[in-house]
């Protein structure tokens, strides 16, 4: 049986020495976030901070900090969820093992929430300013809730069945918010709450919103699950918790989990927005100040023994990386049932998840053809951009499994080698321009708008890759420090970017012309122009982060021998990606040196974090 509340979970972890109490005073302003990041990097335990400066509530960090701990938290119900997934993928296989189905009726029964009239969460009340004021990065616009469970219902068809539970950030203070009366509600494009907000705008009635913090760990995971539209996250939480989620129902208000640690109740005026941000986000940059909905706070409830769980959002890997890995374990087998012809996907965490999606598909449209070329996998790539969270992808690189049955999207260096050995830049690049993109990605032409690229590669090997830079190559003025990153990929330092948004850079066009005129780069089909080649070349993580978070396909892709034919763009020589920081990009996240020194001191012998960081 899963955990009924967060306290049960913490007692269990502490008994198994997977949780450490920190009684020394720590500051929620920058310090506690820096500690959490350091402990996560070291694969450390969960931390319960019992002495938070200026706050009476303890704060919990790193609860989901390792994949092993995530599996442990849901150990009682994972097998049931896996059986449901297998049944969806292949019902006949599961039916051959009837014993595996024995617990499914109970699992499905647990999915329906249990209504109740009262619960621990309603026993105390407080105000927004008394809550932990977590600020993770120096330029954050205020304090934020980083593990919120934001609950809404359809106004047209209220009730659990049309509810949405999502993890959308909540700004508690700063900017123009009235203290203790208003908080910011930021949600990205393509999120379930948007449907409920649209209904509110259409009817002109306020949108009721409840924000839960803490409670059963299954509720937190359910809030980030990429479930198909029509399946409430609340139902999944019950299945994962191994028990029905008790929900307090009151006339005129939204339900509240009886065992939640905190609940912020309020309403969103459908016609009112205020500036929200900046905020350090999961692409590794700040999301900037933009107008977003405002939640007018009606009440803040908490249980007597309330604990405030939190995380840090920043350049991967962070704790949300573990969420992604765990979710992929659960849902990976479903990919072929959702996307016909697709066998495997990898939303690359090091690239910020949405900027880069690797996929393996099938190429079966013309099996008798003597000259193989991408056909079906182009359709597969477009399908990935058409639904679920993969629709937010910016670069989709998809290959045909028939060319190499051992190919996997999880082996990133091997996948790139496969692509670069076979890619035909005259044929394989498929751009989608002026389309919606991830709200947090500032590489496009405006907020929520940019381009996408499907690179579909199929057929035999076309070239041998090289790791030796041709010394006789002459570079145009402003380009220097050529550095092979790996076989087939060459890094160049480019001139500092000075253009406004949505402007093609003549320097890059000249680079393409010069390279085409000189030749000699057949072994380097991909050239990436960066600000710092040494940093970029230091690791695959750095290369992926720089290349795919700092470029927009339609704006920042150039090529040697570039051409346009019947609206199709391609190039005859190497492909060039401009991955420099642009004048319009958001600034990258940087630690505060003074705070880092304080955290270093906490790890010294005899101090509370010794042996942990």
C-alpha positions in Angstrom: 0.0 0.0 0.0 1.4 3.4 -1.0 1.8 6.4 1.3 -1.3 8.2 2.5 0.5 11.4 3.2 4.0 13.0 3.1 4.7 12.3 6.8 4.4 8.6 6.3 6.8 8.8 3.5 9.4 10.8 5.5 9.3 8.5 8.5 9.9 5.5 6.1 12.8 7.2 4.4 14.4 8.3 7.7 14.2 4.8 9.1 16.0 3.6 6.0 18.7 6.3 6.3 17.5 7.9 3.0 16.6 11.2 4.7 18.8 13.5 6.7 17.5 16.3 9.1 19.3 19.6 8.9 18.7 21.6 12.1 21.1 24.4 11.4 19.5 27.6 10.2 19.4 28.0 6.4 18.0 30.8 4.2 15.3 30.1 1.7 16.7 33.0 -0.3 19.3 31.3 -2.6 21.1 29.3 0.0 18.7 26.4 0.4 18.3 26.0 -3.4 22.1 25.9 -3.8 22.3 23.2 -1.2 19.6 21.2 -3.0 21.4 21.4 -6.3 24.7 20.3 -4.7 23.1 17.3 -2.9 21.3 16.3 -6.1 24.5 16.3 -8.1 26.1 14.0 -5.5 23.1 11.6 -5.6 22.5 12.4 -1.9 19.6 11.7 0.4 16.4 13.7 0.9 16.9 16.6 3.2 14.5 17.9 5.8 15.4 21.5 6.8 13.8 22.1 10.2 15.2 25.6 10.9 14.4 27.9 7.9 15.2 31.5 8.5 12.1 33.6 9.1 9.7 30.7 8.5 8.0 28.3 10.9 7.5 25.6 8.3 10.1 22.9 7.6 11.3 22.5 4.0 11.9 19.2 2.2 14.5 18.9 -0.6 15.6 16.1 -3.0 12.7 13.8 -2.2 12.8 12.6 -5.8 16.5 13.1 -6.2 17.5 9.6 -7.5 15.8 7.0 -9.7 16.4 4.4 -7.0 14.5 6.5 -4.5 11.7 7.2 -7.0 11.3 3.5 -7.6 11.3 2.9 -3.8 8.6 5.4 -3.2 6.2 3.7 -5.6 7.5 0.1 -5.0 4.1 -1.2 -4.0 2.2 -0.1 -7.1 4.8 -0.1 -9.9 4.0 -3.6 -11.0 0.3 -2.8 -11.3 1.0 0.2 -13.5 3.4 -1.8 -15.6 0.7 -4.4 -16.1 -1.8 -1.8 -17.2 0.8 -0.5 -19.7 1.4 -4.0 -21.1 -2.3 -4.6 -21.4 -2.6 -1.4 -23.5 0.3 -2.5 -25.7 -0.7 -6.1 -26.2 -3.8 -7.4 -24.4 -3.3 -11.0 -25.6 0.1 -11.3 -24.0 -1.2 -10.2 -20.7 -4.2 -12.4 -20.9 -1.9 -15.4 -21.2 -0.8 -14.7 -17.6 -4.1 -14.4 -15.8 -2.4 -14.0 -12.4 -1.0 -10.7 -13.5 -4.5 -9.4 -13.9 -5.6 -10.3 -10.4 -4.9 -6.9 -8.9 -6.0 -4.7 -11.8 -9.6 -4.4 -10.6 -8.4 -2.9 -7.3 -6.0 -0.6 -9.2 -8.8 0.7 -11.3 -11.0 1.1 -8.3 -8.3 3.2 -6.6 -8.3 5.6 -9.5 -11.6 7.2 -8.5 -11.2 9.8 -5.7 -13.0 9.3 -2.4 -15.1 12.2 -1.3 -14.9 13.3 2.3 -16.1 16.2 4.4 -13.0 17.1 6.3 -9.3 16.4 6.6 -6.0 17.4 8.2 -5.3 20.1 5.6 -8.2 22.3 6.8 -7.1 22.4 10.4 -4.9 25.4 10.1 -4.9 28.7 8.1 -2.0 31.0 7.2 -1.1 33.7 4.7 1.1 33.7 1.6 3.9 35.8 3.3 4.2 33.2 6.0 4.9 30.4 3.6 8.5 29.4 2.7 9.8 32.1 0.4 12.1 30.0 -1.9 14.2 31.9 -4.3 16.6 29.7 -6.3 18.5 32.0 -8.6 19.9 35.6 -8.1 17.7 37.2 -10.8 14.5 35.5 -9.8 11.6 38.0 -9.7 10.4 36.8 -6.3 9.7 33.6 -4.4 8.2 30.6 -6.1 6.4 27.3 -5.5 8.5 24.8 -7.4 6.5 21.6 -6.8 2.9 22.9 -7.0 -0.1 20.7 -8.0 -2.4 23.1 -9.7 -6.0 21.8 -9.8 -8.8 23.1 -12.0 -12.1 21.8 -13.4 -14.2 22.3 -16.5 -16.9 25.0 -16.0 -19.0 23.3 -18.6 -18.7 19.8 -17.1 -17.4 20.2 -13.5 -16.2 17.2 -11.5 -13.2 14.9 -11.2 -13.6 13.4 -14.7 -12.9 16.7 -16.5 -10.3 17.9 -14.0 -6.7 18.9 -14.7 -3.8 18.6 -12.3 -0.6 20.2 -13.6 2.7 21.6 -12.3 2.6 25.2 -13.2 4.8 27.6 -11.4 3.4 29.9 -8.8 5.0 33.2 -7.9 4.3 34.1 -4.3 5.6 37.7 -4.2 7.3 40.4 -6.1 6.4 42.4 -9.2 3.0 44.1 -8.9 1.3 41.3 -6.8 -0.6 42.6 -3.8 0.9 41.0 -0.7 -1.1 38.1 0.6 -3.9 38.8 -1.8 -2.4 37.8 -5.2 0.0 35.3 -6.7 1.2 34.7 -10.2 0.1 31.7 -12.2 2.4 30.8 -15.1 1.6 27.9 -17.5 3.3 27.1 -20.8 1.6 26.6 -24.1 0.0 23.2 -24.8 -1.1 22.7 -21.2 -4.3 21.2 -19.9 -5.2 24.1 -17.7 -5.5 26.2 -20.9 -8.7 24.5 -21.9 -10.3 25.4 -18.6 -9.0 29.0 -18.8 -10.4 29.3 -22.3 -13.8 28.3 -21.0 -13.6 30.9 -18.3 -12.8 33.6 -20.9 -15.7 32.5 -23.0 -18.2 32.6 -20.1 -16.7 35.6 -18.4 -16.7 33.8 -15.1 -13.7 33.5 -12.8 -11.7 30.3 -13.0 -11.5 28.6 -9.6 -8.0 27.3 -8.9 -6.6 25.3 -6.0 -2.8 24.9 -5.6 -1.8 21.8 -3.5 1.7 21.4 -2.0 2.9 18.2 -0.5 0.5 15.4 0.3 0.9 11.8 -1.1 4.0 11.7 -3.3 1.8 10.1 -6.0 0.0 13.5 -6.4 3.3 15.3 -7.2 4.3 12.7 -9.8 0.7 12.7 -11.3 1.0 16.5 -11.8 3.9 16.1 -14.3 2.6 13.0 -16.1 2.1 13.5 -19.8 -1.3 11.8 -19.9 -3.6 11.7 -22.9 -6.3 14.3 -23.0 -9.4 13.0 -21.2 -7.5 11.0 -18.6 -7.5 13.0 -15.3 -4.1 13.1 -13.5 -6.1 12.7 -10.2 -7.2 9.3 -11.3 -3.6 8.3 -12.1 -2.5 9.5 -8.7 -4.9 7.1 -7.0 -3.6 4.1 -9.1 0.0 5.1 -8.3 -0.7 5.7 -4.6 -2.4 2.3 -4.2 -5.3 3.9 -2.5 -8.2 6.2 -3.4 -7.2 9.9 -3.0 -9.4 11.4 -0.3 -10.8 14.7 -1.6 -12.6 17.2 0.6 -15.6 18.5 -1.3 -17.4 21.7 -0.2 -20.3 23.6 -1.8 -19.1 26.3 -4.1 -15.4 25.4 -4.0 -13.0 23.0 -5.7 -12.0 19.8 -4.0 -8.9 19.7 -1.8 -6.8 16.6 -1.0 -7.5 15.8 2.6 -3.9 14.8 3.2 -2.2 17.7 1.4 0.3 19.7 3.4 -0.9 23.1 2.0 -3.6 24.4 -0.2 -3.9 27.8 -1.7 -7.5 28.5 -2.9 -8.4 31.3 -5.2 -9.8 32.5 -8.5 -8.4 33.7 -11.8 -10.0 36.7 -13.4 -10.1 35.6 -17.1 -9.4 39.1 -18.3 -6.6 40.1 -16.0 -2.9 39.5 -16.3 0.2 40.9 -14.5 3.9 40.6 -15.2 5.4 37.4 -13.9 9.1 36.4 -13.7 12.0 36.4 -14.3 12.6 32.8 -13.1 15.4 30.4 -13.6 14.0 27.6 -15.8 14.8 24.1 -17.0 16.5 25.1 -20.2 19.3 26.6 -18.2 18.3 30.3 -18.7 15.9 32.7 -17.1 12.4 32.9 -18.4 11.8 36.6 -18.7 9.0 38.9 -17.5 5.7 38.5 -19.4 2.1 39.0 -18.6 0.4 35.9 -17.1 -2.8 35.1 -15.2 -3.2 36.3 -11.6 -4.6 34.1 -8.9 -6.7 36.1 -6.3 -6.1 34.3 -3.1 -9.2 33.5 -1.0 -7.6 31.2 1.6 -4.4 29.3 2.5 -4.8 26.1 4.5 -2.3 23.7 6.0 -2.1 20.7 8.2 -0.6 21.0 11.7 2.5 19.1 10.8 2.9 20.6 7.3 6.2 20.2 5.4 7.0 22.2 2.3 8.6 20.1 -0.5 10.6 22.0 -3.1 13.1 21.6 -5.9 15.3 23.7 -8.0 14.6 24.3 -11.7 17.7 25.0 -13.8 20.0 23.6 -16.5 19.7 19.8 -16.6 20.4 17.5 -15.0 18.2 18.6 -12.0 15.6 16.7 -10.0 13.1 17.0 -12.8 15.5 14.8 -14.8 14.6 12.0 -12.5 10.9 12.6 -13.1 11.5 12.3 -16.8 13.5 9.1 -16.5 10.9 7.5 -14.3 8.1 8.5 -16.5 9.9 7.1 -19.5 10.3 3.8 -17.7 6.6 3.7 -17.2 5.4 4.9 -20.5 8.1 4.0 -23.0 6.4 0.8 -24.2 3.3 2.9 -25.1 5.2 5.0 -27.8 4.3 2.6 -30.7 0.7 2.6 -29.7 0.5 6.4 -29.8 2.7 7.0 -32.8 2.3 4.5 -35.6 5.7 3.5 -37.0 7.7 5.0 -34.1 9.6 2.5 -31.9 11.5 4.7 -29.5 11.9 8.4 -28.5 14.3 10.3 -26.4 13.5 13.8 -25.3 17.1 14.7 -24.6 17.4 16.0 -21.1 20.8 17.6 -21.5 19.3 19.8 -24.3 16.5 21.0 -22.1 14.0 18.2 -23.1 11.9 20.1 -25.6 14.6 21.5 -27.9 15.8 18.1 -29.1 13.9 14.8 -29.7 15.6 11.7 -31.0 13.5 9.0 -32.5 13.7 5.6 -34.2 11.0 4.7 -36.7 10.3 2.4 -39.5 10.8 2.9 -43.3 8.3 0.5 -44.9 6.4 2.5 -47.5 8.3 1.2 -50.6 10.0 -2.0 -49.4 10.8 -3.0 -53.0 12.7 0.2 -53.8 16.4 -0.3 -54.7 17.3 3.2 -53.5 16.2 3.7 -50.0 15.2 7.2 -48.9 13.2 8.8 -46.1 9.5 8.5 -46.6 7.5 6.9 -43.8 9.8 8.3 -41.1 9.0 11.8 -42.4 5.4 11.0 -41.6 6.5 9.7 -38.2 8.4 12.9 -37.5 5.4 15.0 -38.3 3.2 12.8 -36.2 5.5 13.3 -33.2 5.0 17.1 -33.6 1.2 16.7 -33.8 0.2 15.5 -30.3 1.2 15.0 -26.6 4.3 16.6 -25.1 6.4 15.7 -28.1 4.6 18.4 -30.0 6.7 20.9 -28.2 9.9 19.5 -29.7 12.0 21.9 -31.8 14.5 19.6 -33.5 13.2 16.1 -34.3 16.0 13.8 -35.5 14.5 10.5 -36.7 16.2 7.5 -38.3 15.0 4.2 -39.8 15.5 1.1 -37.7 15.9 -1.0 -40.9 19.3 0.7 -41.5 20.6 -0.6 -38.2 18.5 -2.8 -35.9 20.8 -2.1 -33.0 20.2 1.7 -33.2 18.8 3.3 -30.1 17.9 6.9 -29.3 19.3 6.4 -25.8 22.9 6.1 -27.1 23.3 9.8 -28.1 26.9 9.7 -29.6 26.0 6.6 -31.6 22.7 8.2 -32.8 24.5 11.3 -34.0 27.2 9.2 -35.8 24.4 7.2 -37.5 22.7 10.5 -38.6 25.9 12.2 -39.8 27.1 9.2 -41.8 23.8 9.1 -43.7 22.3 12.6 -43.8 21.7 14.2 -47.2 21.4 17.9 -46.6 19.9 18.4 -50.0 17.0 16.2 -49.2 16.5 15.4 -45.5 15.8 18.8 -43.9 12.1 19.6 -43.4 11.3 22.9 -41.8 8.1 24.1 -40.2 8.2 27.9 -39.8 6.2 30.4 -37.8 4.7 27.8 -35.5 4.0 27.5 -31.8 7.0 26.5 -29.6 7.9 26.0 -26.0 7.1 29.2 -23.9 10.4 28.9 -22.2 12.5 28.8 -25.4 13.7 32.3 -26.4 15.5 31.3 -29.6 12.4 31.8 -31.8 11.0 35.0 -33.4 8.8 35.9 -30.4 7.3 34.4 -27.3 5.6 31.0 -28.1 6.6 31.3 -31.8 9.5 30.0 -33.8 10.3 27.1 -36.1 10.8 23.4 -36.0 12.9 21.0 -38.0 12.4 17.3 -38.8 15.6 15.7 -39.9 14.6 12.3 -41.3 17.5 10.1 -42.3 17.3 6.7 -44.1 19.5 4.7 -46.4 23.0 3.4 -46.6 26.1 5.2 -45.3 27.1 8.2 -47.5 30.3 9.3 -46.0 33.1 8.5 -43.6 33.4 10.9 -40.7 36.7 12.7 -39.7 38.1 14.0 -36.5 41.1 15.8 -38.1 40.6 19.4 -39.0 42.1 20.3 -42.4 44.9 22.8 -41.4 44.8 24.5 -44.9 41.3 25.7 -44.4 40.9 29.5 -44.4 38.2 31.0 -42.3 36.5 34.4 -42.9 37.2 37.3 -40.7 35.6 36.9 -37.2 35.7 33.1 -37.2 38.5 31.3 -35.3 39.5 28.5 -33.0 38.3 25.5 -35.1 37.9 22.5 -32.8 36.6 19.0 -33.7 34.1 18.0 -31.0 33.8 14.4 -32.2 34.0 12.7 -35.6 31.9 14.6 -38.1 31.2 17.7 -35.9 33.4 20.8 -36.0 33.1 23.7 -33.6 34.0 27.3 -34.6 34.1 30.4 -32.5 32.1 33.1 -34.2 31.9 36.9 -33.8 29.7 38.3 -31.0 26.1 38.4 -32.1 24.8 42.0 -32.5 21.7 41.6 -34.6 18.0 42.1 -33.6 15.6 39.2 -33.5 14.6 37.5 -36.7 17.5 38.7 -38.8 19.8 36.5 -40.9 23.5 37.0 -40.1 25.6 37.9 -43.1 28.7 36.5 -41.3 27.2 33.0 -41.4 26.2 33.4 -45.0 29.8 34.4 -45.9 31.1 31.4 -43.9 28.9 29.1 -45.9 30.1 30.6 -49.2 33.8 30.4 -48.1 33.5 26.8 -47.0 31.8 25.8 -50.2 34.5 27.5 -52.3 37.3 25.8 -50.5 35.9 22.3 -49.9 37.9 19.9 -47.8 35.3 19.3 -45.2 33.6 16.1 -46.4 34.4 14.4 -43.1 32.7 17.2 -41.1 29.0 17.3 -42.3 28.0 19.4 -39.3 29.6 22.7 -38.2 28.4 24.5 -35.1 29.3 28.1 -34.5 29.5 28.9 -30.8 30.8 31.6 -28.4 33.2 29.3 -26.5 34.4 26.1 -28.4 36.4 24.9 -25.4 33.4 24.9 -23.1 31.1 23.4 -25.8 33.6 20.6 -26.5 34.1 19.7 -22.9 31.3 17.2 -22.8 28.3 15.9 -24.8 26.1 17.6 -22.2 27.6 21.0 -23.0 27.5 20.4 -26.7 23.8 19.4 -26.7 22.8 22.3 -24.4 24.7 25.0 -26.4 23.7 23.7 -29.8 20.0 23.1 -29.3 18.9 25.7 -26.7 20.7 28.6 -28.5 19.4 28.0 -32.0 16.1 28.3 -33.9 16.0 26.1 -37.1 14.6 28.6 -39.5 16.7 31.5 -38.2 20.0 29.9 -37.3 20.6 27.1 -39.8 23.0 27.9 -42.7 25.0 25.8 -45.1 27.8 25.6 -47.6 26.2 25.6 -51.0 22.8 26.7 -49.7 19.9 26.6 -52.1 16.1 26.9 -52.1 14.1 24.9 -54.6 10.3 24.8 -54.7 10.3 26.2 -51.1 12.6 23.4 -50.0 15.9 24.5 -48.4 19.0 22.5 -48.4 22.8 22.7 -48.9 25.4 20.7 -50.8 28.2 21.1 -48.3 28.3 21.0 -44.5 25.3 22.1 -42.5 26.0 25.1 -40.2 24.1 25.8 -37.0 24.5 29.2 -35.4 24.5 28.4 -31.6 25.9 31.6 -30.3 24.1 33.5 -27.6 21.9 36.1 -29.3 21.1 39.6 -28.3 17.5 38.6 -27.7 18.2 35.4 -25.7 17.5 35.2 -22.0 20.6 35.2 -19.8 22.0 31.8 -18.6 21.7 30.8 -15.0 24.8 31.5 -12.9 25.4 30.6 -9.2 26.0 33.4 -6.6 29.7 33.0 -5.6 29.0 34.2 -2.0 26.2 31.7 -1.5 28.3 28.9 -2.9 31.0 29.7 -0.4 28.5 29.4 2.4 27.4 26.0 1.1 31.0 24.9 0.8 31.4 25.7 4.5 28.4 23.5 5.4 30.2 20.6 3.8 33.3 20.9 5.9 34.2 18.3 8.6 31.9 18.6 11.6 29.3 20.6 9.7 25.8 19.3 8.8 26.5 18.5 5.1 29.8 16.8 5.6 29.9 13.6 3.5 26.7 14.7 1.6 28.1 17.4 -0.7 
